[in-house]
Amino acid sequence: MMDLEKILTLDDIVKRSEVYAKTGLAPGTIDSLESKGEFPQRIYLTKRCSVWKKEEVNLWLTAKAQDPLGAKEKITMENANKNNPNHLKKIARSTAKD
């Protein structure tokens, strides 16, 4: 049986072009950050079609806005507890308090 809490809808995802426009980053920069675990991981729908979770991209942007150069805390997805999707919310809240 599917876990209904984990089902993504079209409102929950952003396409590649939206991520580039929203972040202002070049495709190569996003690829580099993602490979280092410093940007949310994409979800491949097919070999040529990938999307990101909108909430993760928005939280990444919020955290970067609070600490653009990473002086307070390095924002990494690899440090996120894979069983706790609220980890990024904690990062955003912790940088907002400082």
A tleap script that builds the chain and sets N, CA, C and O, in Angstrom:
source leaprc.protein.ff14SB
mol = sequence {
  NMET MET ASP LEU GLU LYS ILE LEU THR LEU
  ASP ASP ILE VAL LYS ARG SER GLU VAL TYR
  ALA LYS THR GLY LEU ALA PRO GLY THR ILE
  ASP SER LEU GLU SER LYS GLY GLU PHE PRO
  GLN ARG ILE TYR LEU THR LYS ARG CYS SER
  VAL TRP LYS LYS GLU GLU VAL ASN LEU TRP
  LEU THR ALA LYS ALA GLN ASP PRO LEU GLY
  ALA LYS GLU LYS ILE THR MET GLU ASN ALA
  ASN LYS ASN ASN PRO ASN HIE LEU LYS LYS
  ILE ALA ARG SER THR ALA LYS CASP
}
set mol.1.N position { 0.841 -1.186 0.000 }
set mol.1.CA position { 0.000 0.000 0.000 }
set mol.1.C position { 0.885 1.249 0.000 }
set mol.1.O position { 1.896 1.288 0.702 }
set mol.2.N position { 0.523 2.248 -0.764 }
set mol.2.CA position { 1.287 3.485 -0.859 }
set mol.2.C position { 1.076 4.366 0.355 }
set mol.2.O position { -0.022 4.456 0.903 }
set mol.3.N position { 2.159 5.013 0.760 }
set mol.3.CA position { 2.066 5.985 1.849 }
set mol.3.C position { 1.566 7.299 1.249 }
set mol.3.O position { 2.301 7.966 0.522 }
set mol.4.N position { 0.335 7.670 1.544 }
set mol.4.CA position { -0.272 8.840 0.926 }
set mol.4.C position { 0.428 10.142 1.284 }
set mol.4.O position { 0.304 11.123 0.551 }
set mol.5.N position { 1.159 10.175 2.389 }
set mol.5.CA position { 1.865 11.390 2.774 }
set mol.5.C position { 3.051 11.668 1.861 }
set mol.5.O position { 3.540 12.797 1.822 }
set mol.6.N position { 3.524 10.670 1.129 }
set mol.6.CA position { 4.705 10.834 0.290 }
set mol.6.C position { 4.381 11.062 -1.172 }
set mol.6.O position { 5.296 11.193 -1.985 }
set mol.7.N position { 3.116 11.114 -1.530 }
set mol.7.CA position { 2.735 11.323 -2.920 }
set mol.7.C position { 2.945 12.794 -3.281 }
set mol.7.O position { 2.467 13.691 -2.587 }
set mol.8.N position { 3.665 13.021 -4.375 }
set mol.8.CA position { 3.900 14.384 -4.854 }
set mol.8.C position { 2.872 14.739 -5.909 }
set mol.8.O position { 2.486 13.898 -6.721 }
set mol.9.N position { 2.435 15.974 -5.896 }
set mol.9.CA position { 1.521 16.463 -6.922 }
set mol.9.C position { 2.273 17.478 -7.779 }
set mol.9.O position { 3.411 17.836 -7.474 }
set mol.10.N position { 1.639 17.934 -8.840 }
set mol.10.CA position { 2.259 18.949 -9.696 }
set mol.10.C position { 2.559 20.231 -8.929 }
set mol.10.O position { 3.484 20.965 -9.277 }
set mol.11.N position { 1.787 20.499 -7.896 }
set mol.11.CA position { 2.026 21.694 -7.078 }
set mol.11.C position { 3.250 21.542 -6.182 }
set mol.11.O position { 3.754 22.528 -5.644 }
set mol.12.N position { 3.728 20.311 -6.020 }
set mol.12.CA position { 4.859 20.034 -5.131 }
set mol.12.C position { 6.207 20.033 -5.839 }
set mol.12.O position { 7.244 19.934 -5.184 }
set mol.13.N position { 6.210 20.142 -7.169 }
set mol.13.CA position { 7.465 20.016 -7.915 }
set mol.13.C position { 7.717 21.245 -8.781 }
set mol.13.O position { 6.798 21.990 -9.120 }
set mol.14.N position { 8.984 21.434 -9.129 }
set mol.14.CA position { 9.362 22.490 -10.073 }
set mol.14.C position { 10.234 21.878 -11.156 }
set mol.14.O position { 11.070 21.016 -10.889 }
set mol.15.N position { 10.025 22.338 -12.379 }
set mol.15.CA position { 10.792 21.856 -13.517 }
set mol.15.C position { 12.157 22.539 -13.544 }
set mol.15.O position { 12.400 23.535 -12.862 }
set mol.16.N position { 13.027 21.967 -14.353 }
set mol.16.CA position { 14.393 22.470 -14.502 }
set mol.16.C position { 14.410 23.960 -14.834 }
set mol.16.O position { 15.139 24.723 -14.201 }
set mol.17.N position { 13.620 24.382 -15.812 }
set mol.17.CA position { 13.620 25.800 -16.216 }
set mol.17.C position { 13.176 26.710 -15.080 }
set mol.17.O position { 13.676 27.826 -14.938 }
set mol.18.N position { 12.233 26.229 -14.269 }
set mol.18.CA position { 11.766 27.019 -13.125 }
set mol.18.C position { 12.856 27.149 -12.063 }
set mol.18.O position { 13.011 28.202 -11.446 }
set mol.19.N position { 13.610 26.066 -11.858 }
set mol.19.CA position { 14.697 26.097 -10.871 }
set mol.19.C position { 15.766 27.091 -11.315 }
set mol.19.O position { 16.272 27.863 -10.500 }
set mol.20.N position { 16.113 27.078 -12.598 }
set mol.20.CA position { 17.111 28.016 -13.105 }
set mol.20.C position { 16.625 29.460 -12.958 }
set mol.20.O position { 17.381 30.336 -12.539 }
set mol.21.N position { 15.359 29.698 -13.304 }
set mol.21.CA position { 14.814 31.052 -13.200 }
set mol.21.C position { 14.700 31.500 -11.743 }
set mol.21.O position { 15.017 32.644 -11.418 }
set mol.22.N position { 14.253 30.613 -10.879 }
set mol.22.CA position { 14.033 30.944 -9.477 }
set mol.22.C position { 15.344 31.238 -8.749 }
set mol.22.O position { 15.411 32.163 -7.940 }
set mol.23.N position { 16.391 30.447 -9.035 }
set mol.23.CA position { 17.663 30.616 -8.339 }
set mol.23.C position { 18.579 31.615 -9.020 }
set mol.23.O position { 19.425 32.227 -8.368 }
set mol.24.N position { 18.419 31.785 -10.322 }
set mol.24.CA position { 19.325 32.649 -11.076 }
set mol.24.C position { 20.663 31.984 -11.346 }
set mol.24.O position { 21.597 32.633 -11.817 }
set mol.25.N position { 20.761 30.691 -11.050 }
set mol.25.CA position { 22.012 29.964 -11.245 }
set mol.25.C position { 22.027 29.267 -12.598 }
set mol.25.O position { 20.986 28.875 -13.125 }
set mol.26.N position { 23.219 29.123 -13.146 }
set mol.26.CA position { 23.395 28.419 -14.415 }
set mol.26.C position { 23.240 26.918 -14.198 }
set mol.26.O position { 23.462 26.421 -13.094 }
set mol.27.N position { 22.860 26.194 -15.249 }
set mol.27.CA position { 22.705 24.744 -15.130 }
set mol.27.C position { 23.948 24.046 -14.571 }
set mol.27.O position { 23.829 23.150 -13.735 }
set mol.28.N position { 25.116 24.442 -15.018 }
set mol.28.CA position { 26.351 23.823 -14.535 }
set mol.28.C position { 26.598 24.066 -13.055 }
set mol.28.O position { 27.119 23.202 -12.349 }
set mol.29.N position { 26.218 25.254 -12.594 }
set mol.29.CA position { 26.373 25.581 -11.169 }
set mol.29.C position { 25.445 24.718 -10.321 }
set mol.29.O position { 25.849 24.200 -9.280 }
set mol.30.N position { 24.214 24.567 -10.764 }
set mol.30.CA position { 23.279 23.718 -10.029 }
set mol.30.C position { 23.771 22.280 -10.025 }
set mol.30.O position { 23.725 21.615 -8.990 }
set mol.31.N position { 24.239 21.792 -11.163 }
set mol.31.CA position { 24.774 20.422 -11.233 }
set mol.31.C position { 25.932 20.248 -10.262 }
set mol.31.O position { 26.010 19.240 -9.560 }
set mol.32.N position { 26.826 21.222 -10.219 }
set mol.32.CA position { 27.990 21.151 -9.333 }
set mol.32.C position { 27.575 21.158 -7.861 }
set mol.32.O position { 28.046 20.335 -7.075 }
set mol.33.N position { 26.693 22.086 -7.492 }
set mol.33.CA position { 26.215 22.158 -6.105 }
set mol.33.C position { 25.494 20.870 -5.721 }
set mol.33.O position { 25.670 20.356 -4.616 }
set mol.34.N position { 24.695 20.362 -6.627 }
set mol.34.CA position { 23.945 19.141 -6.355 }
set mol.34.C position { 24.881 17.947 -6.159 }
set mol.34.O position { 24.666 17.125 -5.268 }
set mol.35.N position { 25.907 17.857 -6.985 }
set mol.35.CA position { 26.840 16.725 -6.865 }
set mol.35.C position { 27.647 16.789 -5.572 }
set mol.35.O position { 28.100 15.759 -5.072 }
set mol.36.N position { 27.830 18.009 -5.021 }
set mol.36.CA position { 28.537 18.164 -3.744 }
set mol.36.C position { 27.593 18.060 -2.554 }
set mol.36.O position { 28.023 18.157 -1.405 }
set mol.37.N position { 26.304 17.862 -2.829 }
set mol.37.CA position { 25.326 17.770 -1.749 }
set mol.37.C position { 24.924 19.112 -1.185 }
set mol.37.O position { 24.418 19.183 -0.066 }
set mol.38.N position { 25.139 20.185 -1.941 }
set mol.38.CA position { 24.834 21.530 -1.462 }
set mol.38.C position { 23.583 22.133 -2.111 }
set mol.38.O position { 23.314 23.326 -1.976 }
set mol.39.N position { 22.842 21.306 -2.801 }
set mol.39.CA position { 21.591 21.717 -3.438 }
set mol.39.C position { 20.676 20.498 -3.427 }
set mol.39.O position { 21.158 19.368 -3.503 }
set mol.40.N position { 19.367 20.706 -3.335 }
set mol.40.CA position { 18.448 19.558 -3.315 }
set mol.40.C position { 18.658 18.627 -4.517 }
set mol.40.O position { 18.969 19.070 -5.622 }
set mol.41.N position { 18.480 17.351 -4.270 }
set mol.41.CA position { 18.612 16.357 -5.328 }
set mol.41.C position { 17.376 16.367 -6.219 }
set mol.41.O position { 16.245 16.474 -5.745 }
set mol.42.N position { 17.621 16.252 -7.508 }
set mol.42.CA position { 16.515 16.198 -8.463 }
set mol.42.C position { 15.881 14.814 -8.456 }
set mol.42.O position { 16.471 13.841 -7.986 }
set mol.43.N position { 14.699 14.754 -8.973 }
set mol.43.CA position { 13.972 13.503 -9.147 }
set mol.43.C position { 13.852 13.278 -10.649 }
set mol.43.O position { 13.329 14.129 -11.369 }
set mol.44.N position { 14.329 12.145 -11.115 }
set mol.44.CA position { 14.232 11.834 -12.538 }
set mol.44.C position { 12.904 11.158 -12.826 }
set mol.44.O position { 12.612 10.084 -12.299 }
set mol.45.N position { 12.108 11.795 -13.665 }
set mol.45.CA position { 10.850 11.193 -14.104 }
set mol.45.C position { 11.102 10.272 -15.288 }
set mol.45.O position { 10.465 9.227 -15.421 }
set mol.46.N position { 12.035 10.667 -16.144 }
set mol.46.CA position { 12.528 9.851 -17.260 }
set mol.46.C position { 14.015 10.151 -17.378 }
set mol.46.O position { 14.560 10.906 -16.572 }
set mol.47.N position { 14.678 9.567 -18.373 }
set mol.47.CA position { 16.110 9.839 -18.581 }
set mol.47.C position { 16.374 11.307 -18.863 }
set mol.47.O position { 17.427 11.832 -18.502 }
set mol.48.N position { 15.418 11.975 -19.510 }
set mol.48.CA position { 15.637 13.353 -19.933 }
set mol.48.C position { 14.774 14.375 -19.195 }
set mol.48.O position { 14.853 15.569 -19.487 }
set mol.49.N position { 13.966 13.934 -18.261 }
set mol.49.CA position { 13.062 14.847 -17.556 }
set mol.49.C position { 13.290 14.729 -16.052 }
set mol.49.O position { 13.099 13.669 -15.456 }
set mol.50.N position { 13.700 15.839 -15.460 }
set mol.50.CA position { 13.905 15.842 -14.015 }
set mol.50.C position { 13.191 17.034 -13.389 }
set mol.50.O position { 12.975 18.063 -14.029 }
set mol.51.N position { 12.835 16.867 -12.134 }
set mol.51.CA position { 12.150 17.908 -11.368 }
set mol.51.C position { 12.755 17.940 -9.971 }
set mol.51.O position { 13.482 17.031 -9.570 }
set mol.52.N position { 12.444 18.993 -9.246 }
set mol.52.CA position { 12.867 19.130 -7.857 }
set mol.52.C position { 11.642 19.315 -6.997 }
set mol.52.O position { 10.603 19.770 -7.474 }
set mol.53.N position { 11.758 18.962 -5.723 }
set mol.53.CA position { 10.680 19.240 -4.788 }
set mol.53.C position { 10.688 20.744 -4.511 }
set mol.53.O position { 11.701 21.306 -4.095 }
set mol.54.N position { 9.561 21.373 -4.745 }
set mol.54.CA position { 9.438 22.829 -4.599 }
set mol.54.C position { 9.822 23.280 -3.192 }
set mol.54.O position { 10.525 24.277 -3.027 }
set mol.55.N position { 9.363 22.553 -2.186 }
set mol.55.CA position { 9.635 22.932 -0.803 }
set mol.55.C position { 11.144 22.920 -0.522 }
set mol.55.O position { 11.648 23.810 0.162 }
set mol.56.N position { 11.866 21.922 -1.043 }
set mol.56.CA position { 13.309 21.861 -0.807 }
set mol.56.C position { 14.037 23.017 -1.479 }
set mol.56.O position { 14.959 23.589 -0.898 }
set mol.57.N position { 13.636 23.364 -2.693 }
set mol.57.CA position { 14.255 24.497 -3.392 }
set mol.57.C position { 13.957 25.796 -2.649 }
set mol.57.O position { 14.846 26.630 -2.481 }
set mol.58.N position { 12.721 25.974 -2.204 }
set mol.58.CA position { 12.357 27.190 -1.467 }
set mol.58.C position { 13.111 27.287 -0.141 }
set mol.58.O position { 13.556 28.370 0.241 }
set mol.59.N position { 13.255 26.170 0.556 }
set mol.59.CA position { 14.006 26.178 1.817 }
set mol.59.C position { 15.482 26.465 1.581 }
set mol.59.O position { 16.113 27.161 2.376 }
set mol.60.N position { 16.038 25.934 0.493 }
set mol.60.CA position { 17.431 26.205 0.143 }
set mol.60.C position { 17.606 27.702 -0.112 }
set mol.60.O position { 18.560 28.311 0.374 }
set mol.61.N position { 16.683 28.291 -0.876 }
set mol.61.CA position { 16.751 29.731 -1.153 }
set mol.61.C position { 16.629 30.556 0.124 }
set mol.61.O position { 17.343 31.544 0.295 }
set mol.62.N position { 15.738 30.158 1.012 }
set mol.62.CA position { 15.563 30.865 2.281 }
set mol.62.C position { 16.840 30.806 3.106 }
set mol.62.O position { 17.279 31.817 3.654 }
set mol.63.N position { 17.433 29.627 3.194 }
set mol.63.CA position { 18.668 29.467 3.957 }
set mol.63.C position { 19.797 30.289 3.337 }
set mol.63.O position { 20.582 30.904 4.058 }
set mol.64.N position { 19.882 30.302 2.008 }
set mol.64.CA position { 20.922 31.083 1.334 }
set mol.64.C position { 20.694 32.583 1.539 }
set mol.64.O position { 21.655 33.340 1.674 }
set mol.65.N position { 19.458 33.009 1.563 }
set mol.65.CA position { 19.163 34.428 1.776 }
set mol.65.C position { 19.584 34.855 3.173 }
set mol.65.O position { 20.042 35.981 3.367 }
set mol.66.N position { 19.433 33.973 4.140 }
set mol.66.CA position { 19.826 34.269 5.516 }
set mol.66.C position { 21.339 34.263 5.689 }
set mol.66.O position { 21.874 35.005 6.512 }
set mol.67.N position { 22.033 33.425 4.912 }
set mol.67.CA position { 23.477 33.230 5.071 }
set mol.67.C position { 24.095 32.932 3.705 }
set mol.67.O position { 24.506 31.800 3.452 }
set mol.68.N position { 24.167 33.932 2.820 }
set mol.68.CA position { 24.543 33.702 1.427 }
set mol.68.C position { 25.912 33.070 1.216 }
set mol.68.O position { 26.085 32.309 0.264 }
set mol.69.N position { 26.875 33.352 2.058 }
set mol.69.CA position { 28.212 32.798 1.856 }
set mol.69.C position { 28.487 31.571 2.710 }
set mol.69.O position { 29.591 31.027 2.692 }
set mol.70.N position { 27.481 31.140 3.456 }
set mol.70.CA position { 27.634 29.929 4.252 }
set mol.70.C position { 28.486 30.109 5.485 }
set mol.70.O position { 29.039 29.136 5.996 }
set mol.71.N position { 28.609 31.336 5.979 }
set mol.71.CA position { 29.468 31.588 7.137 }
set mol.71.C position { 28.903 30.976 8.416 }
set mol.71.O position { 29.664 30.516 9.267 }
set mol.72.N position { 27.580 30.964 8.562 }
set mol.72.CA position { 26.985 30.455 9.796 }
set mol.72.C position { 26.897 28.934 9.806 }
set mol.72.O position { 27.195 28.300 10.818 }
set mol.73.N position { 26.495 28.359 8.702 }
set mol.73.CA position { 26.337 26.914 8.635 }
set mol.73.C position { 26.365 26.502 7.175 }
set mol.73.O position { 25.650 27.074 6.352 }
set mol.74.N position { 27.182 25.520 6.850 }
set mol.74.CA position { 27.224 25.025 5.489 }
set mol.74.C position { 25.932 24.266 5.214 }
set mol.74.O position { 25.552 23.366 5.964 }
set mol.75.N position { 25.276 24.638 4.144 }
set mol.75.CA position { 24.008 24.015 3.798 }
set mol.75.C position { 24.311 22.811 2.923 }
set mol.75.O position { 24.708 22.962 1.768 }
set mol.76.N position { 24.128 21.640 3.458 }
set mol.76.CA position { 24.360 20.440 2.667 }
set mol.76.C position { 23.189 19.491 2.799 }
set mol.76.O position { 22.629 19.311 3.880 }
set mol.77.N position { 22.841 18.903 1.709 }
set mol.77.CA position { 21.763 17.929 1.714 }
set mol.77.C position { 22.267 16.589 2.233 }
set mol.77.O position { 21.491 15.820 2.802 }
set mol.78.N position { 23.559 16.294 2.045 }
set mol.78.CA position { 24.083 15.008 2.497 }
set mol.78.C position { 24.061 14.898 4.014 }
set mol.78.O position { 24.021 13.792 4.553 }
set mol.79.N position { 24.086 16.038 4.714 }
set mol.79.CA position { 24.021 16.021 6.169 }
set mol.79.C position { 22.594 15.866 6.674 }
set mol.79.O position { 22.366 15.645 7.863 }
set mol.80.N position { 21.648 15.982 5.770 }
set mol.80.CA position { 20.248 15.864 6.181 }
set mol.80.C position { 19.953 14.428 6.584 }
set mol.80.O position { 20.431 13.477 5.965 }
set mol.81.N position { 19.169 14.295 7.616 }
set mol.81.CA position { 18.723 12.979 8.041 }
set mol.81.C position { 17.708 12.506 7.013 }
set mol.81.O position { 16.629 13.085 6.889 }
set mol.82.N position { 18.050 11.460 6.278 }
set mol.82.CA position { 17.193 10.992 5.192 }
set mol.82.C position { 15.810 10.572 5.687 }
set mol.82.O position { 14.853 10.571 4.914 }
set mol.83.N position { 15.699 10.222 6.941 }
set mol.83.CA position { 14.407 9.822 7.481 }
set mol.83.C position { 13.629 11.003 8.052 }
set mol.83.O position { 12.510 10.834 8.537 }
set mol.84.N position { 14.219 12.206 7.995 }
set mol.84.CA position { 13.576 13.372 8.570 }
set mol.84.C position { 13.514 14.487 7.532 }
set mol.84.O position { 14.438 15.296 7.450 }
set mol.85.N position { 12.437 14.550 6.730 }
set mol.85.CA position { 12.341 15.571 5.684 }
set mol.85.C position { 12.251 16.988 6.230 }
set mol.85.O position { 12.325 17.943 5.458 }
set mol.86.N position { 12.093 17.150 7.534 }
set mol.86.CA position { 12.006 18.490 8.128 }
set mol.86.C position { 13.377 19.074 8.445 }
set mol.86.O position { 13.462 20.183 8.973 }
set mol.87.N position { 14.454 18.350 8.133 }
set mol.87.CA position { 15.805 18.818 8.432 }
set mol.87.C position { 16.074 20.190 7.812 }
set mol.87.O position { 16.639 21.070 8.461 }
set mol.88.N position { 15.667 20.365 6.550 }
set mol.88.CA position { 15.921 21.646 5.886 }
set mol.88.C position { 15.141 22.773 6.545 }
set mol.88.O position { 15.609 23.911 6.581 }
set mol.89.N position { 13.959 22.470 7.066 }
set mol.89.CA position { 13.195 23.496 7.779 }
set mol.89.C position { 13.970 23.934 9.015 }
set mol.89.O position { 13.973 25.113 9.366 }
set mol.90.N position { 14.633 22.972 9.678 }
set mol.90.CA position { 15.427 23.293 10.859 }
set mol.90.C position { 16.601 24.182 10.480 }
set mol.90.O position { 16.930 25.114 11.214 }
set mol.91.N position { 17.242 23.909 9.342 }
set mol.91.CA position { 18.364 24.735 8.885 }
set mol.91.C position { 17.868 26.158 8.645 }
set mol.91.O position { 18.495 27.122 9.084 }
set mol.92.N position { 16.745 26.283 7.948 }
set mol.92.CA position { 16.217 27.614 7.647 }
set mol.92.C position { 15.856 28.362 8.928 }
set mol.92.O position { 16.125 29.557 9.053 }
set mol.93.N position { 15.241 27.648 9.885 }
set mol.93.CA position { 14.871 28.302 11.141 }
set mol.93.C position { 16.103 28.690 11.938 }
set mol.93.O position { 16.141 29.767 12.533 }
set mol.94.N position { 17.122 27.818 11.958 }
set mol.94.CA position { 18.313 28.112 12.766 }
set mol.94.C position { 19.081 29.304 12.206 }
set mol.94.O position { 19.638 30.091 12.971 }
set mol.95.N position { 19.120 29.447 10.887 }
set mol.95.CA position { 19.807 30.598 10.316 }
set mol.95.C position { 18.994 31.871 10.500 }
set mol.95.O position { 19.557 32.963 10.579 }
set mol.96.N position { 17.677 31.737 10.568 }
set mol.96.CA position { 16.817 32.916 10.759 }
set mol.96.C position { 16.962 33.471 12.174 }
set mol.96.O position { 16.815 34.676 12.379 }
set mol.97.N position { 17.250 32.608 13.159 }
set mol.97.CA position { 17.380 33.042 14.538 }
set mol.97.C position { 18.685 33.779 14.788 }
set mol.97.O position { 18.750 34.624 15.681 }
set mol.98.N position { 19.728 33.476 14.019 }
set mol.98.CA position { 21.057 34.072 14.251 }
set mol.98.C position { 21.130 35.510 13.808 }
set mol.98.O position { 22.178 36.144 13.938 }
savepdb mol mol.pdb
quit
